[in-house]
Amino acid sequence: MKNLVAAGLILAFCSAIVFGTEFVSHDAIYIDGNDSFTTHNGVVGGSGDADDPYVLEGWAIAGSTGHGLTIVNADAYCIIRNCQVTRSQWSGILIADSSNVIIEECEIVQNAHSGVEIVSSSRIAVRDSSIDGHTWGIGLRDVSDTDLHGNLVAGSSEAGISGEAVNRCLIVGNEVTRNDLGIGLYNSRENFLAGNEIHGNSSGGIDLWPGSSRNELVNNVIVENSTHGIWVQEGSDETVITLNTVSMHTGAGLRLTGACSNHVAGNSFSTNLECDVDLDSSQDNSFVWNSFLSSTPVSVSYSPVPEGLQANAWDNGSEGNYWYVLDRWDSNGDGLSDVPFNAGEGEMDRFPLMRPWQPTVAIRGVHFSVPDESATLVNWTDATITLDGWSLLSVDPATDVVLGQYFFPDGISLPAGQLLVVRSIQDGAEISSQDAVADWASESGNVWRDWGGAARLISPGGNLVDEYTFDWATGV
């Protein structure tokens, strides 16, 4: 981005240079209504239309006795870009009773209250900004349809991102670190939290406080947040928690307290010292395809299940979760343990996975005993995969020698969530006519070694899609 001051131009007013960017000093800015978007209030361009927003750019606002930059009662389109706001005695930037404001590429540091405070507003965006050293990094109250994207939010004595009555907002791709709490939402619904890195916070990663329902937590990395990774509290129901990595907490990775009807799928929990999942008076939750890798995977405690609710479900009727501590055994090579997992209070995972789940086409299991050798493939994606040009290898993992290779015939597709069994047959044997079966013919009819080996799934470009090792000790 071009500097506001060209090289060699001598200015008659003070400037500050921080982190290699030049800012021009400006008094606190207060915009009340659309008519206040003036050059006196820092506007350097634009007309306030959607395709030509007002622009406030390049200002350094320091030491305000109130808020540093305020916009209230306005709905004109506006961008606050590349500004620095520091040491205000209240919030760095306040947006109240307004809409259509974008805050981007700003440095908002060491203001007494919030870095960015948004109140009774909608259609606000805060993106690609550094917000460090506040009581609350970003504070939201009565806010909807707002986007927090790509920000660094750090050093808050309370929460990095805190919200009350926040609805239909996107909190995506932020780094939230060194705060007391990473993200906390109260009485907030239908928000989408995805792709955030939440780490090194002293009292937790993400809290959904009472009344926060139908939120989605997807593909976040939540690590080393002291007491817990995610805490879903009473009345925060119908939450979807998927594809997250939750690890290295002194307490629970995921704690549900009086929370019901939540869906927890495809997450990886590890090195959580108390347990991976703690359920306290929480019923009718579903858990599937998760990898529970800690030495204490789950703690379940509740009073009798209230009328109208069911116990928690630890499988979907055909597949469950991967449990590191389970003494697994798979006699038929279908990739499901013959030994169920007891989660506690009579709740069972009836179909534990023999391997961690992953969102790809995967080799779920290998049955290596003749005469019924087979490999079971599963499509754990959400789309049909055509296997034209794919191949399946039998490999000696010690030497990396390929013992056999099977090329899938053209026209074989694997629908989402479905299985394909690749049978080992002898040359000349009858080919199966079943849709979910493919036949790997060889001279001996024996392609998997009895004492163990590896199966590798290769894409048309020769890339390794998945590898599954098996041995006699585990029956797979």
LUMVEXNU-503898 format. One line per 5 residues: number of its first residue (from 0); for each residue x, y, z of N, C-alpha, C. Coordinates in steps of 0.02 Angstrom, whole numbers. Example, Ala and Ser with C-alpha at 12.3 -4.5 7.8 and 13.67 -1.06 7.14 Angstrom:
REM residues 2
0> 660:-284:390:615:-225:390:660:-165:390  642:-112:354:684:-53:357:645:2:394
REM end
This chain:
REM residues 476
0> 42:-60:0:0:0:0:44:62:0  26:113:-41:66:173:-45:61:213:19  116:243:40:115:287:98:75:349:82  44:376:134:6:438:123:52:496:108  114:492:128:161:547:117:215:523:69
5> 222:556:13:272:536:-37:341:548:-9  388:508:-34:457:515:-12:482:585:-28  515:616:21:545:681:11:500:740:27  434:727:37:388:781:52:391:798:126  402:861:141:406:882:211:337:905:234
10> 313:874:290:246:889:314:249:939:370  194:975:377:190:1025:430:159:997:494  146:930:493:118:900:554:156:837:570  146:813:630:185:758:657:165:692:625  211:646:619:195:579:596:229:529:642
15> 200:467:643:228:413:684:240:354:639  295:320:648:312:261:608:316:201:655  273:151:643:271:91:684:268:31:638  311:-19:651:312:-80:612:321:-67:538  359:-16:521:375:-2:451:321:34:413
20> 265:54:445:211:89:411:208:160:437  199:208:394:196:278:414:124:299:426  111:327:484:45:353:501:50:428:513  -4:463:500:-7:535:511:-50:548:573  -25:587:620:-61:598:683:-127:634:671
25> -177:614:710:-244:644:705:-276:642:773  -314:694:789:-353:693:851:-405:637:848  -434:622:906:-488:573:908:-542:592:857  -570:541:825:-620:551:772:-688:529:799  -739:574:790:-807:558:812:-855:572:754
30> -884:519:728:-931:525:672:-1000:504:697  -1048:550:697:-1116:539:719:-1163:552:660  -1183:498:626:-1228:506:569:-1188:512:504  -1223:499:449:-1190:500:384:-1161:568:365  -1191:622:390:-1168:688:372:-1100:706:404
35> -1079:664:452:-1016:678:486:-955:647:451  -966:613:395:-909:588:356:-880:646:316  -833:681:348:-803:741:318:-727:736:322  -694:780:286:-621:781:288:-596:799:358  -634:841:393:-615:858:462:-614:796:506
40> -658:748:491:-662:686:530:-623:629:498  -573:647:458:-526:598:435:-541:564:369  -595:583:334:-613:552:270:-565:577:216  -533:530:181:-486:549:129:-511:531:59  -571:503:55:-598:486:-11:-664:450:-5
45> -697:441:-63:-759:404:-65:-821:447:-58  -878:416:-76:-942:452:-74:-993:418:-28  -975:361:2:-1019:327:48:-1064:275:16  -1058:265:-51:-1097:213:-84:-1062:146:-77  -1099:93:-92:-1071:26:-85:-1010:16:-130
50> -1012:45:-190:-955:37:-236:-904:94:-231  -915:141:-185:-868:196:-174:-872:219:-102  -852:175:-55:-860:191:16:-815:249:38  -838:282:91:-793:330:123:-731:293:148  -674:327:144:-611:297:166:-579:341:219
55> -563:310:277:-522:342:328:-457:302:330  -401:333:313:-341:294:302:-278:330:326  -234:290:358:-167:315:373:-160:356:436  -212:358:479:-209:401:537:-179:365:598  -143:404:638:-120:381:704:-158:421:757
60> -198:386:797:-238:417:849:-213:390:916  -187:433:957:-155:411:1019:-178:452:1078  -189:419:1135:-200:453:1198:-267:487:1205  -319:465:1170:-384:497:1176:-412:488:1246  -447:538:1272:-478:532:1337:-542:492:1335
65> -568:477:1276:-626:433:1268:-608:376:1222  -649:364:1170:-633:316:1118:-586:349:1067  -547:309:1035:-502:338:985:-537:358:922  -578:312:894:-615:325:832:-685:298:842  -735:341:834:-805:323:847:-847:334:785
70> -890:284:769:-942:292:718:-1007:270:749  -1057:316:752:-1122:300:780:-1177:325:733  -1233:290:735:-1293:311:699:-1281:322:624  -1242:278:594:-1224:287:524:-1235:222:486  -1257:228:422:-1263:169:380:-1230:179:311
75> -1194:235:303:-1155:244:242:-1098:192:241  -1077:173:181:-1023:125:174:-957:159:189  -916:126:230:-855:158:255:-801:106:265  -738:124:249:-680:82:263:-631:121:306  -613:90:363:-559:117:405:-499:73:391
80> -449:101:358:-395:60:332:-327:87:355  -285:42:376:-215:58:390:-209:117:439  -247:112:493:-243:162:546:-212:130:609  -183:173:650:-156:151:714:-193:188:769  -221:149:817:-258:179:872:-229:151:937
85> -202:195:979:-168:172:1040:-185:216:1100  -181:185:1159:-183:219:1225:-244:262:1236  -300:244:1206:-363:279:1222:-385:259:1291  -419:304:1326:-443:288:1394:-507:247:1394  -535:236:1335:-591:189:1330:-573:140:1274
90> -615:131:1223:-600:83:1170:-562:116:1113  -522:75:1078:-486:102:1021:-533:125:966  -577:79:943:-627:96:893:-695:73:919  -744:119:917:-813:103:936:-858:111:876  -896:58:861:-949:60:810:-1014:46:845
95> -1062:93:844:-1125:84:879:-1183:106:836  -1237:67:838:-1298:84:801:-1283:100:728  -1240:60:698:-1217:75:630:-1213:10:589  -1200:19:525:-1192:-39:480:-1145:-19:424  -1122:-69:388:-1082:-60:326:-1013:-30:338
100> -982:-49:394:-915:-23:410:-865:-80:405  -808:-67:372:-753:-114:367:-692:-84:403  -663:-123:447:-600:-104:480:-547:-153:455  -496:-130:421:-447:-177:393:-376:-150:398  -330:-196:409:-258:-182:411:-240:-127:460
105> -273:-128:518:-260:-78:569:-219:-107:626  -183:-63:662:-147:-81:722:-182:-47:781  -212:-88:824:-252:-63:879:-222:-91:943  -189:-48:981:-144:-73:1033:-153:-33:1098  -160:-69:1154:-156:-41:1221:-206:15:1233
110> -268:2:1215:-323:46:1236:-355:16:1299  -384:58:1342:-401:36:1409:-458:-15:1411  -506:-10:1366:-564:-54:1368:-558:-107:1315  -589:-97:1258:-584:-145:1202:-541:-117:1147  -509:-161:1110:-476:-138:1049:-527:-114:999
115> -576:-158:983:-632:-141:941:-695:-159:979  -741:-111:987:-805:-122:1020:-861:-110:970  -904:-160:961:-959:-154:913:-1024:-167:951  -1070:-118:948:-1131:-121:988:-1191:-106:943  -1243:-147:949:-1307:-134:915:-1297:-118:841
120> -1258:-160:808:-1239:-147:738:-1242:-211:698  -1242:-204:632:-1242:-261:587:-1200:-245:525  -1181:-298:491:-1141:-292:430:-1077:-252:441  -1040:-272:492:-975:-243:508:-922:-296:492  -864:-275:470:-808:-321:459:-746:-294:493
125> -710:-339:528:-645:-322:556:-597:-375:529  -549:-354:489:-507:-404:456:-435:-381:449  -391:-432:453:-319:-422:440:-289:-367:484  -312:-363:546:-288:-312:592:-254:-343:652  -209:-304:684:-174:-326:745:-206:-290:804
130> -233:-328:852:-269:-301:909:-238:-330:972  -201:-289:1009:-158:-317:1062:-159:-272:1123  -166:-304:1183:-156:-268:1245:-216:-230:1271  -274:-263:1276:-335:-230:1299:-368:-271:1355  -422:-244:1382:-463:-285:1427:-500:-337:1386
135> -534:-316:1333:-563:-361:1284:-535:-342:1216  -513:-391:1178:-485:-376:1113:-538:-349:1065  -588:-391:1050:-646:-371:1011:-707:-385:1053  -746:-334:1069:-806:-341:1109:-868:-330:1066  -914:-377:1068:-975:-374:1027:-1036:-378:1072
140> -1085:-336:1060:-1148:-339:1097:-1206:-319:1051  -1254:-364:1046:-1312:-354:1003:-1289:-340:931  -1253:-389:904:-1221:-382:838:-1243:-440:794  -1254:-427:730:-1273:-480:683:-1237:-471:617  -1232:-525:580:-1207:-525:511:-1140:-487:505
145> -1096:-503:550:-1031:-469:554:-975:-520:543  -919:-497:515:-864:-540:494:-800:-519:529  -771:-566:569:-705:-556:598:-658:-604:563  -611:-578:525:-572:-623:481:-499:-603:479  -456:-651:492:-384:-642:481:-350:-595:529
150> -377:-586:589:-348:-540:637:-302:-577:686  -254:-541:714:-216:-562:772:-247:-528:832  -275:-567:879:-306:-540:939:-268:-569:999  -233:-526:1035:-186:-551:1086:-184:-504:1146  -160:-533:1202:-143:-493:1261:-201:-461:1296
155> -261:-491:1294:-319:-463:1328:-324:-491:1399  -338:-448:1448:-343:-472:1517:-408:-509:1530  -457:-501:1487:-518:-541:1489:-518:-587:1427  -565:-577:1382:-569:-621:1322:-540:-587:1261  -510:-627:1218:-487:-600:1155:-545:-577:1112
160> -596:-620:1103:-658:-603:1068:-715:-621:1115  -757:-572:1132:-811:-582:1179:-875:-555:1150  -930:-595:1155:-992:-572:1125:-1053:-589:1166  -1102:-545:1166:-1168:-557:1196:-1221:-540:1144  -1269:-585:1134:-1321:-576:1084:-1289:-564:1015
165> -1245:-610:997:-1210:-607:933:-1240:-661:888  -1265:-643:830:-1301:-691:789:-1278:-687:716  -1272:-746:686:-1256:-753:614:-1191:-718:595  -1142:-723:637:-1078:-692:623:-1026:-744:603  -976:-722:565:-920:-764:544:-858:-743:584
170> -828:-792:618:-765:-781:653:-716:-831:623  -677:-809:575:-641:-855:530:-568:-834:523  -523:-881:530:-453:-871:512:-416:-823:556  -437:-815:619:-402:-771:665:-352:-810:708  -300:-775:730:-255:-802:781:-272:-768:846
175> -292:-808:896:-314:-782:961:-268:-812:1014  -226:-770:1044:-173:-797:1087:-156:-748:1143  -130:-775:1198:-106:-736:1255:-161:-694:1288  -223:-715:1282:-278:-683:1318:-294:-726:1380  -338:-699:1423:-363:-741:1477:-405:-797:1447
180> -457:-781:1410:-498:-828:1373:-491:-812:1299  -491:-864:1258:-485:-851:1186:-547:-818:1158  -603:-856:1154:-666:-831:1126:-722:-851:1173  -766:-805:1190:-824:-819:1231:-887:-788:1202  -940:-828:1195:-1004:-803:1168:-1060:-820:1217
185> -1101:-770:1233:-1158:-779:1278:-1222:-764:1241  -1271:-808:1249:-1337:-798:1219:-1330:-779:1144  -1289:-817:1110:-1272:-801:1040:-1287:-863:997  -1313:-852:937:-1339:-907:897:-1316:-902:824  -1310:-961:795:-1299:-969:723:-1237:-933:698
190> -1184:-936:739:-1120:-908:719:-1075:-964:693  -1028:-946:649:-984:-994:616:-912:-976:634  -880:-1020:674:-811:-1009:696:-768:-1062:661  -725:-1040:616:-688:-1089:575:-618:-1065:560  -572:-1113:559:-504:-1099:538:-465:-1053:582
195> -486:-1046:645:-450:-1003:692:-395:-1042:728  -341:-1008:744:-288:-1036:786:-295:-1005:855  -314:-1046:904:-328:-1021:971:-281:-1056:1018  -231:-1021:1043:-178:-1054:1080:-148:-1007:1133  -123:-1037:1186:-87:-999:1236:-129:-952:1276
200> -195:-964:1281:-238:-923:1323:-242:-955:1392  -247:-914:1445:-235:-940:1512:-295:-973:1544  -356:-964:1519:-413:-997:1553:-461:-1030:1505  -439:-1045:1444:-481:-1083:1399:-478:-1058:1328  -500:-1102:1282:-498:-1084:1211:-562:-1052:1187
205> -617:-1090:1183:-682:-1065:1162:-733:-1083:1214  -771:-1033:1239:-827:-1045:1284:-892:-1024:1250  -939:-1069:1249:-1008:-1052:1229:-1048:-1048:1294  -1058:-987:1317:-1092:-976:1380:-1167:-989:1372  -1206:-990:1427:-1276:-1010:1423:-1316:-974:1368
210> -1358:-1014:1336:-1403:-986:1285:-1373:-978:1216  -1315:-1008:1205:-1282:-1001:1139:-1293:-1065:1099  -1344:-1065:1056:-1365:-1125:1021:-1353:-1119:946  -1349:-1178:915:-1344:-1185:842:-1284:-1148:813  -1229:-1148:850:-1166:-1121:824:-1126:-1178:793
215> -1079:-1161:750:-1036:-1211:718:-963:-1194:732  -925:-1244:756:-853:-1239:767:-820:-1289:721  -785:-1264:670:-761:-1307:616:-687:-1293:602  -647:-1345:604:-578:-1342:580:-536:-1289:616  -548:-1282:680:-506:-1238:721:-449:-1278:753
220> -393:-1245:765:-337:-1275:802:-337:-1244:871  -352:-1284:922:-362:-1259:990:-313:-1297:1035  -258:-1264:1052:-204:-1299:1088:-176:-1256:1144  -156:-1289:1199:-120:-1258:1255:-156:-1196:1282  -220:-1205:1298:-258:-1151:1328:-273:-1164:1402
225> -224:-1192:1435:-226:-1206:1507:-286:-1250:1524  -339:-1223:1552:-389:-1265:1586:-430:-1308:1538  -449:-1285:1479:-491:-1325:1435:-486:-1297:1364  -507:-1339:1317:-508:-1317:1247:-573:-1284:1229  -629:-1321:1236:-696:-1296:1219:-742:-1311:1278
230> -782:-1263:1297:-831:-1273:1351:-899:-1251:1325  -945:-1298:1320:-1014:-1285:1299:-1058:-1290:1361  -1091:-1235:1379:-1125:-1231:1443:-1201:-1238:1436  -1234:-1235:1492:-1306:-1250:1496:-1346:-1209:1445  -1390:-1243:1410:-1434:-1209:1362:-1400:-1194:1295
235> -1337:-1212:1289:-1302:-1203:1225:-1308:-1269:1187  -1363:-1277:1152:-1380:-1340:1121:-1374:-1336:1045  -1376:-1394:1013:-1375:-1400:940:-1312:-1368:910  -1258:-1372:946:-1194:-1348:920:-1162:-1403:877  -1131:-1383:822:-1094:-1430:779:-1020:-1417:790
240> -984:-1469:812:-912:-1463:826:-877:-1515:783  -845:-1493:729:-817:-1540:681:-747:-1519:658  -706:-1569:646:-640:-1561:613:-592:-1517:652  -601:-1510:717:-556:-1470:757:-499:-1512:786  -442:-1480:798:-387:-1510:834:-385:-1479:903
245> -393:-1521:955:-399:-1497:1024:-348:-1535:1066  -296:-1501:1089:-243:-1538:1123:-206:-1495:1174  -173:-1530:1220:-127:-1502:1269:-160:-1452:1316  -211:-1476:1351:-243:-1437:1404:-237:-1473:1470  -233:-1436:1525:-229:-1467:1590:-296:-1497:1611
250> -351:-1470:1586:-417:-1496:1600:-442:-1538:1542  -505:-1528:1524:-536:-1567:1471:-525:-1534:1403  -519:-1575:1352:-518:-1547:1285:-585:-1515:1267  -639:-1553:1279:-707:-1529:1268:-747:-1542:1331  -778:-1490:1357:-820:-1497:1417:-891:-1477:1400
255> -939:-1522:1412:-1010:-1507:1404:-1042:-1508:1473  -1073:-1452:1492:-1104:-1445:1557:-1178:-1426:1547  -1222:-1474:1557:-1293:-1460:1547:-1309:-1443:1475  -1271:-1470:1428:-1279:-1454:1357:-1305:-1516:1321  -1355:-1508:1279:-1388:-1565:1248:-1394:-1556:1173
260> -1400:-1613:1139:-1415:-1615:1067:-1360:-1581:1025  -1298:-1589:1046:-1241:-1564:1008:-1211:-1620:967  -1180:-1603:910:-1151:-1653:865:-1075:-1641:862  -1037:-1693:881:-964:-1689:886:-935:-1741:839  -903:-1720:785:-882:-1768:733:-816:-1748:702
265> -774:-1798:691:-713:-1788:652:-660:-1746:685  -662:-1740:751:-612:-1700:788:-555:-1745:812  -497:-1714:824:-440:-1749:853:-426:-1720:921  -431:-1762:974:-417:-1742:1042:-355:-1779:1067  -307:-1742:1094:-247:-1774:1118:-214:-1735:1174
270> -179:-1769:1218:-138:-1740:1272:-178:-1690:1313  -241:-1707:1327:-282:-1668:1374:-280:-1705:1440  -250:-1674:1492:-230:-1712:1551:-289:-1738:1592  -342:-1699:1599:-400:-1724:1636:-436:-1776:1594  -455:-1760:1535:-487:-1806:1488:-498:-1770:1422
275> -512:-1808:1369:-527:-1777:1306:-597:-1745:1306  -646:-1781:1334:-715:-1755:1336:-743:-1766:1405  -771:-1713:1435:-803:-1718:1500:-877:-1700:1491  -921:-1747:1506:-993:-1737:1501:-1023:-1735:1570  -1051:-1677:1589:-1082:-1669:1654:-1155:-1649:1643
280> -1200:-1694:1660:-1272:-1682:1651:-1288:-1659:1580  -1257:-1691:1532:-1267:-1674:1461:-1289:-1737:1424  -1347:-1733:1392:-1376:-1792:1359:-1392:-1777:1286  -1407:-1831:1251:-1431:-1827:1182:-1379:-1795:1135  -1315:-1801:1153:-1261:-1778:1109:-1236:-1837:1068
285> -1211:-1823:1008:-1186:-1876:965:-1112:-1866:952  -1076:-1922:952:-1003:-1922:941:-988:-1975:889  -955:-1956:835:-936:-2004:783:-874:-1980:747  -831:-2027:728:-771:-2014:687:-718:-1972:724  -725:-1963:789:-675:-1926:826:-616:-1973:843
290> -557:-1943:851:-498:-1979:875:-484:-1956:946  -492:-2003:993:-479:-1989:1064:-411:-2020:1081  -360:-1978:1087:-291:-2002:1091:-260:-1994:1159  -296:-1964:1207:-268:-1955:1274:-276:-2018:1315  -239:-2022:1370:-241:-2082:1411:-307:-2089:1448
295> -341:-2033:1462:-409:-2034:1489:-455:-2002:1438  -489:-2041:1397:-526:-2011:1341:-591:-1976:1361  -628:-2003:1410:-694:-1976:1421:-715:-1985:1493  -753:-1936:1519:-783:-1940:1585:-857:-1922:1577  -901:-1968:1597:-973:-1957:1589:-1005:-1961:1658
300> -1043:-1909:1676:-1081:-1910:1739:-1144:-1870:1729  -1201:-1899:1748:-1263:-1862:1746:-1316:-1896:1788  -1366:-1856:1806:-1424:-1883:1839:-1465:-1922:1788  -1519:-1954:1808:-1560:-1990:1758:-1578:-1945:1699  -1579:-1974:1640:-1592:-1936:1579:-1662:-1905:1582
305> -1668:-1840:1572:-1733:-1808:1576:-1781:-1836:1523  -1844:-1831:1537:-1894:-1855:1490:-1889:-1817:1424  -1892:-1854:1370:-1888:-1824:1303:-1818:-1823:1275  -1767:-1838:1316:-1698:-1841:1292:-1673:-1913:1296  -1622:-1927:1256:-1591:-1992:1256:-1520:-1987:1284
310> -1491:-2045:1299:-1421:-2046:1318:-1378:-2024:1259  -1316:-2009:1273:-1270:-1989:1219:-1256:-2048:1173  -1248:-2033:1108:-1234:-2085:1058:-1161:-2080:1039  -1125:-2137:1040:-1054:-2139:1026:-1039:-2172:959  -1091:-2187:921:-1083:-2211:852:-1146:-2192:813
315> -1143:-2199:747:-1200:-2181:705:-1238:-2242:680  -1226:-2299:712:-1259:-2360:691:-1217:-2404:647  -1163:-2376:620:-1118:-2417:578:-1045:-2401:591  -1029:-2341:615:-960:-2322:632:-960:-2282:696  -904:-2287:732:-898:-2249:794:-838:-2203:793
320> -796:-2208:843:-738:-2164:852:-675:-2207:860  -617:-2174:857:-554:-2208:869:-533:-2193:941  -520:-2246:979:-501:-2240:1050:-430:-2268:1059  -384:-2225:1075:-314:-2247:1083:-307:-2299:1138  -346:-2293:1191:-337:-2338:1249:-373:-2405:1240
325> -413:-2412:1189:-451:-2474:1180:-406:-2530:1155  -412:-2588:1186:-376:-2648:1163:-414:-2676:1103  -399:-2651:1044:-438:-2664:984:-421:-2733:954  -471:-2765:924:-461:-2827:887:-512:-2829:831  -489:-2844:771:-533:-2845:712:-523:-2911:675
330> -569:-2957:687:-559:-3024:661:-576:-3030:587  -618:-2986:561:-638:-2993:490:-610:-2939:445  -568:-2894:472:-535:-2845:431:-579:-2791:402  -637:-2779:432:-681:-2726:406:-665:-2658:434  -614:-2654:477:-593:-2589:504:-630:-2568:566
335> -673:-2611:593:-710:-2597:654:-689:-2647:708  -676:-2622:768:-655:-2665:822:-712:-2712:843  -693:-2775:853:-742:-2822:882:-757:-2806:955  -712:-2768:987:-720:-2750:1057:-752:-2680:1061  -810:-2673:1091:-840:-2606:1097:-804:-2565:1150
340> -820:-2499:1151:-790:-2455:1201:-844:-2432:1249  -832:-2439:1314:-878:-2418:1366:-860:-2346:1386  -903:-2298:1367:-889:-2228:1382:-908:-2210:1453  -946:-2252:1487:-968:-2238:1555:-1042:-2228:1559  -1070:-2238:1619:-1143:-2231:1631:-1183:-2274:1582
345> -1154:-2331:1562:-1189:-2376:1518:-1189:-2356:1445  -1154:-2303:1427:-1151:-2281:1357:-1094:-2316:1321  -1108:-2342:1261:-1060:-2383:1225:-1049:-2357:1154  -987:-2360:1132:-970:-2355:1061:-968:-2427:1035  -1019:-2445:996:-1025:-2514:973:-981:-2531:914
350> -957:-2479:879:-919:-2491:818:-855:-2449:817  -810:-2459:866:-749:-2418:866:-708:-2429:803  -677:-2375:779:-634:-2379:721:-566:-2408:741  -537:-2446:694:-470:-2473:706:-416:-2422:692  -433:-2368:661:-384:-2317:642:-417:-2248:650
355> -377:-2195:658:-406:-2128:661:-443:-2110:597  -499:-2076:605:-538:-2053:548:-501:-1996:513  -512:-1989:448:-485:-1933:411:-532:-1918:353  -539:-1854:333:-589:-1836:282:-566:-1850:211  -552:-1913:195:-529:-1932:128:-560:-2000:112
360> -544:-2026:53:-553:-2097:40:-497:-2133:78  -515:-2182:118:-466:-2214:162:-473:-2290:159  -419:-2323:179:-420:-2396:188:-441:-2408:260  -502:-2432:271:-527:-2439:339:-500:-2502:373  -487:-2554:334:-462:-2615:364:-439:-2664:311
365> -399:-2714:333:-375:-2768:288:-387:-2834:323  -418:-2882:288:-424:-2950:312:-375:-2992:273  -322:-3015:307:-266:-3045:270:-263:-3121:274  -315:-3152:302:-315:-3225:308:-351:-3256:248  -318:-3303:214:-350:-3339:159:-402:-3387:189
370> -457:-3406:155:-469:-3389:84:-510:-3326:75  -520:-3286:127:-566:-3229:121:-529:-3163:127  -472:-3156:95:-434:-3093:97:-476:-3035:67  -467:-2977:97:-501:-2917:69:-471:-2855:101  -481:-2800:67:-468:-2733:95:-532:-2693:90
375> -549:-2658:144:-610:-2618:145:-593:-2545:139  -618:-2514:86:-609:-2442:75:-672:-2406:96  -665:-2345:121:-722:-2304:141:-712:-2234:114  -766:-2203:92:-763:-2134:70:-788:-2090:126  -742:-2060:163:-759:-2017:219:-765:-1944:198
380> -768:-1930:133:-781:-1862:110:-857:-1852:103  -877:-1793:80:-948:-1781:70:-967:-1779:-4  -926:-1810:-47:-940:-1811:-119:-923:-1880:-147  -956:-1898:-202:-939:-1960:-237:-870:-1954:-268  -829:-2006:-261:-761:-2007:-288:-758:-2060:-343
385> -737:-2040:-403:-726:-2087:-457:-655:-2114:-451  -648:-2181:-454:-584:-2213:-442:-546:-2230:-507  -566:-2201:-562:-530:-2212:-625:-456:-2192:-616  -410:-2237:-633:-339:-2223:-628:-310:-2231:-560  -350:-2248:-509:-325:-2259:-442:-296:-2331:-437
390> -253:-2342:-389:-226:-2409:-378:-218:-2423:-304  -216:-2487:-287:-207:-2510:-219:-145:-2555:-217  -98:-2539:-172:-35:-2575:-168:-32:-2617:-104  -1:-2677:-110:21:-2716:-53:96:-2706:-46  118:-2683:14:187:-2660:23:217:-2693:85
395> 281:-2709:81:320:-2727:140:346:-2662:170  319:-2639:226:338:-2573:253:411:-2571:276  441:-2628:291:511:-2628:314:559:-2613:258  543:-2637:198:588:-2627:140:560:-2581:87  495:-2565:93:459:-2524:45:452:-2559:-23
400> 460:-2624:-23:452:-2663:-84:377:-2673:-97  356:-2659:-160:286:-2670:-179:277:-2744:-195  231:-2776:-159:219:-2847:-168:164:-2861:-219  123:-2812:-232:69:-2820:-281:35:-2753:-292  4:-2745:-351:-31:-2683:-367:-95:-2698:-403
405> -149:-2667:-381:-215:-2676:-412:-237:-2609:-440  -257:-2608:-504:-283:-2548:-536:-359:-2553:-540  -392:-2503:-513:-465:-2504:-514:-490:-2496:-587  -538:-2537:-606:-566:-2530:-674:-601:-2463:-682  -602:-2437:-743:-638:-2375:-756:-713:-2384:-741
410> -742:-2332:-716:-814:-2333:-703:-832:-2349:-632  -783:-2365:-589:-799:-2378:-519:-801:-2312:-481  -857:-2299:-447:-865:-2239:-406:-881:-2260:-335  -860:-2218:-289:-872:-2231:-218:-912:-2172:-189  -977:-2182:-178:-1017:-2126:-151:-996:-2106:-81
415> -1013:-2046:-62:-996:-2021:5:-1025:-2068:58  -983:-2085:107:-1005:-2125:163:-1011:-2199:149  -994:-2221:89:-1003:-2291:70:-937:-2329:71  -944:-2396:71:-886:-2442:72:-877:-2475:5  -814:-2493:-9:-797:-2536:-66:-749:-2589:-40
420> -769:-2653:-49:-728:-2709:-27:-689:-2735:-88  -623:-2735:-82:-580:-2762:-135:-560:-2833:-114  -590:-2883:-147:-576:-2953:-129:-513:-2978:-165  -477:-3021:-132:-421:-3056:-164:-448:-3122:-192  -440:-3132:-259:-462:-3194:-289:-406:-3222:-333
425> -411:-3286:-348:-361:-3319:-391:-379:-3307:-464  -328:-3302:-506:-340:-3294:-577:-390:-3347:-601  -439:-3324:-640:-488:-3369:-668:-549:-3379:-625  -548:-3355:-562:-607:-3362:-519:-663:-3317:-543  -724:-3334:-522:-782:-3295:-543:-779:-3224:-513
430> -791:-3175:-556:-790:-3105:-535:-856:-3087:-503  -853:-3050:-449:-914:-3030:-414:-954:-2981:-456  -1020:-2985:-450:-1064:-2939:-485:-1093:-2886:-438  -1071:-2886:-375:-1097:-2838:-326:-1068:-2769:-338  -1109:-2717:-330:-1087:-2649:-342:-1032:-2627:-294
435> -1035:-2649:-232:-988:-2626:-181:-929:-2673:-173  -915:-2714:-224:-859:-2762:-221:-817:-2756:-284  -751:-2755:-276:-705:-2760:-332:-659:-2819:-319  -635:-2851:-373:-595:-2912:-366:-523:-2901:-390  -476:-2917:-346:-405:-2913:-362:-381:-2984:-376
440> -372:-3000:-439:-352:-3068:-459:-276:-3073:-462  -251:-3128:-434:-179:-3142:-437:-170:-3217:-445  -109:-3237:-460:-96:-3308:-472:-112:-3351:-411  -95:-3326:-352:-106:-3365:-291:-172:-3348:-257  -199:-3289:-274:-258:-3266:-238:-242:-3239:-168
445> -178:-3230:-154:-157:-3208:-88:-111:-3147:-98  -136:-3086:-83:-97:-3026:-95:-74:-2992:-30  -104:-3011:26:-86:-2980:90:-48:-3032:133  9:-3012:159:50:-3060:198:19:-3075:265  22:-3138:285:-11:-3161:346:17:-3129:409
450> 80:-3111:411:110:-3085:472:110:-3008:475  83:-2976:423:77:-2904:426:107:-2870:365  88:-2808:356:112:-2769:300:77:-2702:297  74:-2673:238:42:-2608:229:3:-2607:164  -52:-2572:166:-92:-2559:106:-87:-2485:91
455> -76:-2469:28:-71:-2399:7:-120:-2385:-49  -154:-2329:-44:-202:-2307:-95:-170:-2249:-133  -167:-2256:-199:-130:-2209:-241:-179:-2176:-291  -174:-2110:-298:-217:-2073:-344:-189:-2077:-414  -228:-2054:-465:-204:-2059:-535:-138:-2023:-547
460> -123:-1971:-509:-60:-1936:-518:-1:-1968:-483  -13:-2025:-452:41:-2060:-416:51:-2037:-345  5:-1996:-319:11:-1971:-251:-19:-2020:-201  12:-2024:-143:-13:-2066:-89:-74:-2033:-57  -131:-2067:-61:-193:-2042:-31:-198:-2067:41
465> -181:-2131:51:-188:-2159:118:-143:-2220:124  -120:-2234:186:-82:-2294:201:-110:-2325:265  -118:-2390:264:-144:-2426:322:-99:-2485:337  -72:-2488:397:-29:-2545:415:-69:-2595:456  -53:-2658:448:-88:-2711:484:-38:-2762:509
470> -56:-2798:562:-12:-2849:589:-53:-2900:627  -22:-2956:639:-57:-3012:671:-77:-2994:742  -40:-2951:775:-54:-2937:846:-121:-2905:857  -145:-2866:807:-209:-2832:815:-264:-2862:773  -248:-2913:735:-300:-2945:696:-319:-2905:634
475> -279:-2857:616:-294:-2817:555:-232:-2812:512
REM end
